[in-house]
């Protein structure tokens, strides 16, 4: 059974940084796309970024381009989301999810059958 565990969320001031981790167990990242999503209270879920070993160009939502960086440590079977220059509007619960084979981007939006999800980690950015 695919399992994902997020960590690294917290409270940070605007302009600060956080690094989220998504550790995968019971499967190897080689055969999946790992996406980061976020959902703020009262708002729709947003696909933020996605990493796949099958694609040299990770996906980033326009709202985070130039500020967030996704990466992976193959040995640790973990995907990271480095978040810099954080803004209050980045506050949300962040989830990682796995999609078989690769990330799917349609019309600039992260789509696909992400059928395995972590429990989420809260990120709060104060102004």
Biotite code that builds the C-alpha atoms (Angstrom):
import biotite.structure as struc

atoms = struc.array([
    struc.Atom([0.000, 0.000, 0.000], chain_id="A", res_id=1, res_name="UNK", atom_name="CA", element="C"),
    struc.Atom([1.350, 3.400, -1.011], chain_id="A", res_id=2, res_name="UNK", atom_name="CA", element="C"),
    struc.Atom([2.048, 5.572, 2.008], chain_id="A", res_id=3, res_name="UNK", atom_name="CA", element="C"),
    struc.Atom([3.096, 9.206, 2.093], chain_id="A", res_id=4, res_name="UNK", atom_name="CA", element="C"),
    struc.Atom([4.016, 11.230, 5.152], chain_id="A", res_id=5, res_name="UNK", atom_name="CA", element="C"),
    struc.Atom([4.491, 14.992, 5.034], chain_id="A", res_id=6, res_name="UNK", atom_name="CA", element="C"),
    struc.Atom([6.488, 17.041, 7.502], chain_id="A", res_id=7, res_name="UNK", atom_name="CA", element="C"),
    struc.Atom([8.111, 20.436, 7.795], chain_id="A", res_id=8, res_name="UNK", atom_name="CA", element="C"),
    struc.Atom([5.157, 22.745, 8.081], chain_id="A", res_id=9, res_name="UNK", atom_name="CA", element="C"),
    struc.Atom([4.969, 25.491, 10.667], chain_id="A", res_id=10, res_name="UNK", atom_name="CA", element="C"),
    struc.Atom([4.600, 29.179, 11.353], chain_id="A", res_id=11, res_name="UNK", atom_name="CA", element="C"),
    struc.Atom([6.895, 31.604, 9.580], chain_id="A", res_id=12, res_name="UNK", atom_name="CA", element="C"),
    struc.Atom([6.959, 35.326, 8.941], chain_id="A", res_id=13, res_name="UNK", atom_name="CA", element="C"),
    struc.Atom([6.412, 36.731, 5.485], chain_id="A", res_id=14, res_name="UNK", atom_name="CA", element="C"),
    struc.Atom([9.618, 36.561, 3.490], chain_id="A", res_id=15, res_name="UNK", atom_name="CA", element="C"),
    struc.Atom([10.786, 33.496, 5.357], chain_id="A", res_id=16, res_name="UNK", atom_name="CA", element="C"),
    struc.Atom([11.384, 29.938, 4.207], chain_id="A", res_id=17, res_name="UNK", atom_name="CA", element="C"),
    struc.Atom([10.237, 26.438, 4.976], chain_id="A", res_id=18, res_name="UNK", atom_name="CA", element="C"),
    struc.Atom([11.113, 23.049, 3.531], chain_id="A", res_id=19, res_name="UNK", atom_name="CA", element="C"),
    struc.Atom([8.425, 20.432, 3.342], chain_id="A", res_id=20, res_name="UNK", atom_name="CA", element="C"),
    struc.Atom([9.240, 16.746, 3.098], chain_id="A", res_id=21, res_name="UNK", atom_name="CA", element="C"),
    struc.Atom([7.172, 13.942, 1.627], chain_id="A", res_id=22, res_name="UNK", atom_name="CA", element="C"),
    struc.Atom([8.510, 10.532, 2.530], chain_id="A", res_id=23, res_name="UNK", atom_name="CA", element="C"),
    struc.Atom([7.214, 7.597, 0.570], chain_id="A", res_id=24, res_name="UNK", atom_name="CA", element="C"),
    struc.Atom([7.036, 4.057, 1.863], chain_id="A", res_id=25, res_name="UNK", atom_name="CA", element="C"),
    struc.Atom([5.888, 0.756, 0.419], chain_id="A", res_id=26, res_name="UNK", atom_name="CA", element="C"),
    struc.Atom([6.733, 2.001, -3.079], chain_id="A", res_id=27, res_name="UNK", atom_name="CA", element="C"),
    struc.Atom([9.598, 3.596, -4.962], chain_id="A", res_id=28, res_name="UNK", atom_name="CA", element="C"),
    struc.Atom([9.407, 7.088, -6.389], chain_id="A", res_id=29, res_name="UNK", atom_name="CA", element="C"),
    struc.Atom([10.883, 5.821, -9.672], chain_id="A", res_id=30, res_name="UNK", atom_name="CA", element="C"),
    struc.Atom([7.447, 4.889, -10.952], chain_id="A", res_id=31, res_name="UNK", atom_name="CA", element="C"),
    struc.Atom([5.352, 7.795, -9.711], chain_id="A", res_id=32, res_name="UNK", atom_name="CA", element="C"),
    struc.Atom([4.874, 11.483, -10.053], chain_id="A", res_id=33, res_name="UNK", atom_name="CA", element="C"),
    struc.Atom([4.782, 13.186, -6.664], chain_id="A", res_id=34, res_name="UNK", atom_name="CA", element="C"),
    struc.Atom([2.707, 16.308, -6.483], chain_id="A", res_id=35, res_name="UNK", atom_name="CA", element="C"),
    struc.Atom([2.358, 18.974, -3.833], chain_id="A", res_id=36, res_name="UNK", atom_name="CA", element="C"),
    struc.Atom([-1.078, 20.476, -3.367], chain_id="A", res_id=37, res_name="UNK", atom_name="CA", element="C"),
    struc.Atom([-2.382, 23.038, -0.956], chain_id="A", res_id=38, res_name="UNK", atom_name="CA", element="C"),
    struc.Atom([-5.773, 23.989, 0.326], chain_id="A", res_id=39, res_name="UNK", atom_name="CA", element="C"),
    struc.Atom([-6.500, 27.120, 2.262], chain_id="A", res_id=40, res_name="UNK", atom_name="CA", element="C"),
    struc.Atom([-9.613, 27.368, 4.365], chain_id="A", res_id=41, res_name="UNK", atom_name="CA", element="C"),
    struc.Atom([-12.611, 28.157, 2.207], chain_id="A", res_id=42, res_name="UNK", atom_name="CA", element="C"),
    struc.Atom([-10.661, 27.787, -1.030], chain_id="A", res_id=43, res_name="UNK", atom_name="CA", element="C"),
    struc.Atom([-10.291, 25.115, -3.649], chain_id="A", res_id=44, res_name="UNK", atom_name="CA", element="C"),
    struc.Atom([-7.335, 22.793, -3.638], chain_id="A", res_id=45, res_name="UNK", atom_name="CA", element="C"),
    struc.Atom([-4.451, 24.019, -5.788], chain_id="A", res_id=46, res_name="UNK", atom_name="CA", element="C"),
    struc.Atom([-1.743, 21.971, -7.440], chain_id="A", res_id=47, res_name="UNK", atom_name="CA", element="C"),
    struc.Atom([1.519, 23.664, -6.513], chain_id="A", res_id=48, res_name="UNK", atom_name="CA", element="C"),
    struc.Atom([4.326, 21.543, -7.895], chain_id="A", res_id=49, res_name="UNK", atom_name="CA", element="C"),
    struc.Atom([5.095, 18.074, -9.189], chain_id="A", res_id=50, res_name="UNK", atom_name="CA", element="C"),
    struc.Atom([8.220, 15.966, -9.546], chain_id="A", res_id=51, res_name="UNK", atom_name="CA", element="C"),
    struc.Atom([8.885, 12.894, -11.611], chain_id="A", res_id=52, res_name="UNK", atom_name="CA", element="C"),
    struc.Atom([12.110, 11.104, -12.461], chain_id="A", res_id=53, res_name="UNK", atom_name="CA", element="C"),
    struc.Atom([10.667, 10.763, -15.976], chain_id="A", res_id=54, res_name="UNK", atom_name="CA", element="C"),
    struc.Atom([10.582, 14.512, -16.558], chain_id="A", res_id=55, res_name="UNK", atom_name="CA", element="C"),
    struc.Atom([13.466, 16.968, -16.433], chain_id="A", res_id=56, res_name="UNK", atom_name="CA", element="C"),
    struc.Atom([11.118, 19.912, -15.975], chain_id="A", res_id=57, res_name="UNK", atom_name="CA", element="C"),
    struc.Atom([9.136, 19.865, -12.743], chain_id="A", res_id=58, res_name="UNK", atom_name="CA", element="C"),
    struc.Atom([5.755, 21.540, -12.712], chain_id="A", res_id=59, res_name="UNK", atom_name="CA", element="C"),
    struc.Atom([5.163, 24.745, -10.790], chain_id="A", res_id=60, res_name="UNK", atom_name="CA", element="C"),
    struc.Atom([1.988, 26.729, -10.491], chain_id="A", res_id=61, res_name="UNK", atom_name="CA", element="C"),
    struc.Atom([2.357, 30.331, -11.629], chain_id="A", res_id=62, res_name="UNK", atom_name="CA", element="C"),
    struc.Atom([1.682, 31.469, -8.083], chain_id="A", res_id=63, res_name="UNK", atom_name="CA", element="C"),
    struc.Atom([4.898, 29.842, -6.805], chain_id="A", res_id=64, res_name="UNK", atom_name="CA", element="C"),
    struc.Atom([7.275, 29.991, -9.756], chain_id="A", res_id=65, res_name="UNK", atom_name="CA", element="C"),
    struc.Atom([10.611, 31.465, -8.797], chain_id="A", res_id=66, res_name="UNK", atom_name="CA", element="C"),
    struc.Atom([9.930, 30.980, -5.076], chain_id="A", res_id=67, res_name="UNK", atom_name="CA", element="C"),
    struc.Atom([9.371, 27.242, -4.623], chain_id="A", res_id=68, res_name="UNK", atom_name="CA", element="C"),
    struc.Atom([11.693, 24.439, -5.671], chain_id="A", res_id=69, res_name="UNK", atom_name="CA", element="C"),
    struc.Atom([10.837, 20.766, -5.770], chain_id="A", res_id=70, res_name="UNK", atom_name="CA", element="C"),
    struc.Atom([13.520, 18.107, -5.499], chain_id="A", res_id=71, res_name="UNK", atom_name="CA", element="C"),
    struc.Atom([14.002, 14.488, -4.552], chain_id="A", res_id=72, res_name="UNK", atom_name="CA", element="C"),
    struc.Atom([16.443, 12.320, -2.648], chain_id="A", res_id=73, res_name="UNK", atom_name="CA", element="C"),
    struc.Atom([16.353, 8.912, -4.267], chain_id="A", res_id=74, res_name="UNK", atom_name="CA", element="C"),
    struc.Atom([18.176, 7.198, -1.421], chain_id="A", res_id=75, res_name="UNK", atom_name="CA", element="C"),
    struc.Atom([15.692, 8.533, 1.121], chain_id="A", res_id=76, res_name="UNK", atom_name="CA", element="C"),
    struc.Atom([12.684, 8.015, -1.161], chain_id="A", res_id=77, res_name="UNK", atom_name="CA", element="C"),
    struc.Atom([11.648, 11.533, -0.262], chain_id="A", res_id=78, res_name="UNK", atom_name="CA", element="C"),
    struc.Atom([10.461, 14.562, -2.218], chain_id="A", res_id=79, res_name="UNK", atom_name="CA", element="C"),
    struc.Atom([11.062, 18.042, -0.864], chain_id="A", res_id=80, res_name="UNK", atom_name="CA", element="C"),
    struc.Atom([9.394, 21.369, -1.471], chain_id="A", res_id=81, res_name="UNK", atom_name="CA", element="C"),
    struc.Atom([11.652, 24.284, -0.638], chain_id="A", res_id=82, res_name="UNK", atom_name="CA", element="C"),
    struc.Atom([9.515, 27.362, -0.151], chain_id="A", res_id=83, res_name="UNK", atom_name="CA", element="C"),
    struc.Atom([11.234, 30.743, -0.129], chain_id="A", res_id=84, res_name="UNK", atom_name="CA", element="C"),
    struc.Atom([9.932, 34.302, -0.006], chain_id="A", res_id=85, res_name="UNK", atom_name="CA", element="C"),
    struc.Atom([6.764, 33.070, 1.609], chain_id="A", res_id=86, res_name="UNK", atom_name="CA", element="C"),
    struc.Atom([3.675, 35.240, 1.524], chain_id="A", res_id=87, res_name="UNK", atom_name="CA", element="C"),
    struc.Atom([0.595, 35.210, 3.736], chain_id="A", res_id=88, res_name="UNK", atom_name="CA", element="C"),
    struc.Atom([-1.385, 33.880, 0.779], chain_id="A", res_id=89, res_name="UNK", atom_name="CA", element="C"),
    struc.Atom([0.811, 30.764, 0.827], chain_id="A", res_id=90, res_name="UNK", atom_name="CA", element="C"),
    struc.Atom([-0.827, 29.771, 4.114], chain_id="A", res_id=91, res_name="UNK", atom_name="CA", element="C"),
    struc.Atom([-2.636, 26.470, 3.689], chain_id="A", res_id=92, res_name="UNK", atom_name="CA", element="C"),
    struc.Atom([-2.532, 22.800, 4.479], chain_id="A", res_id=93, res_name="UNK", atom_name="CA", element="C"),
    struc.Atom([-0.011, 21.242, 2.121], chain_id="A", res_id=94, res_name="UNK", atom_name="CA", element="C"),
    struc.Atom([-0.444, 17.691, 0.909], chain_id="A", res_id=95, res_name="UNK", atom_name="CA", element="C"),
    struc.Atom([1.726, 15.444, -1.185], chain_id="A", res_id=96, res_name="UNK", atom_name="CA", element="C"),
    struc.Atom([0.191, 12.853, -3.440], chain_id="A", res_id=97, res_name="UNK", atom_name="CA", element="C"),
    struc.Atom([1.343, 10.121, -5.796], chain_id="A", res_id=98, res_name="UNK", atom_name="CA", element="C"),
    struc.Atom([0.269, 9.614, -9.367], chain_id="A", res_id=99, res_name="UNK", atom_name="CA", element="C"),
    struc.Atom([1.323, 6.453, -11.207], chain_id="A", res_id=100, res_name="UNK", atom_name="CA", element="C"),
    struc.Atom([4.097, 6.944, -13.742], chain_id="A", res_id=101, res_name="UNK", atom_name="CA", element="C"),
    struc.Atom([4.372, 10.727, -14.156], chain_id="A", res_id=102, res_name="UNK", atom_name="CA", element="C"),
    struc.Atom([2.884, 14.132, -13.449], chain_id="A", res_id=103, res_name="UNK", atom_name="CA", element="C"),
    struc.Atom([0.013, 15.181, -15.671], chain_id="A", res_id=104, res_name="UNK", atom_name="CA", element="C"),
    struc.Atom([-0.388, 18.834, -16.559], chain_id="A", res_id=105, res_name="UNK", atom_name="CA", element="C"),
    struc.Atom([-3.403, 19.937, -18.569], chain_id="A", res_id=106, res_name="UNK", atom_name="CA", element="C"),
    struc.Atom([-3.800, 23.543, -19.705], chain_id="A", res_id=107, res_name="UNK", atom_name="CA", element="C"),
    struc.Atom([-1.193, 24.607, -17.195], chain_id="A", res_id=108, res_name="UNK", atom_name="CA", element="C"),
    struc.Atom([-2.921, 22.891, -14.288], chain_id="A", res_id=109, res_name="UNK", atom_name="CA", element="C"),
    struc.Atom([-1.740, 19.872, -12.359], chain_id="A", res_id=110, res_name="UNK", atom_name="CA", element="C"),
    struc.Atom([-4.197, 17.089, -13.038], chain_id="A", res_id=111, res_name="UNK", atom_name="CA", element="C"),
    struc.Atom([-4.079, 13.327, -12.985], chain_id="A", res_id=112, res_name="UNK", atom_name="CA", element="C"),
    struc.Atom([-5.164, 10.414, -10.883], chain_id="A", res_id=113, res_name="UNK", atom_name="CA", element="C"),
    struc.Atom([-3.449, 11.198, -7.611], chain_id="A", res_id=114, res_name="UNK", atom_name="CA", element="C"),
    struc.Atom([-4.946, 8.333, -5.700], chain_id="A", res_id=115, res_name="UNK", atom_name="CA", element="C"),
    struc.Atom([-2.602, 8.233, -2.719], chain_id="A", res_id=116, res_name="UNK", atom_name="CA", element="C"),
    struc.Atom([-2.367, 11.179, -0.346], chain_id="A", res_id=117, res_name="UNK", atom_name="CA", element="C"),
    struc.Atom([-0.519, 12.120, 2.790], chain_id="A", res_id=118, res_name="UNK", atom_name="CA", element="C"),
    struc.Atom([-2.178, 13.519, 5.878], chain_id="A", res_id=119, res_name="UNK", atom_name="CA", element="C"),
    struc.Atom([-1.118, 17.115, 5.218], chain_id="A", res_id=120, res_name="UNK", atom_name="CA", element="C"),
    struc.Atom([1.040, 19.637, 7.016], chain_id="A", res_id=121, res_name="UNK", atom_name="CA", element="C"),
    struc.Atom([-0.030, 23.146, 8.000], chain_id="A", res_id=122, res_name="UNK", atom_name="CA", element="C"),
    struc.Atom([1.890, 26.139, 6.724], chain_id="A", res_id=123, res_name="UNK", atom_name="CA", element="C"),
    struc.Atom([1.055, 29.514, 8.212], chain_id="A", res_id=124, res_name="UNK", atom_name="CA", element="C"),
    struc.Atom([2.727, 32.695, 7.017], chain_id="A", res_id=125, res_name="UNK", atom_name="CA", element="C"),
    struc.Atom([2.239, 35.748, 9.172], chain_id="A", res_id=126, res_name="UNK", atom_name="CA", element="C"),
    struc.Atom([2.337, 39.256, 7.775], chain_id="A", res_id=127, res_name="UNK", atom_name="CA", element="C"),
])
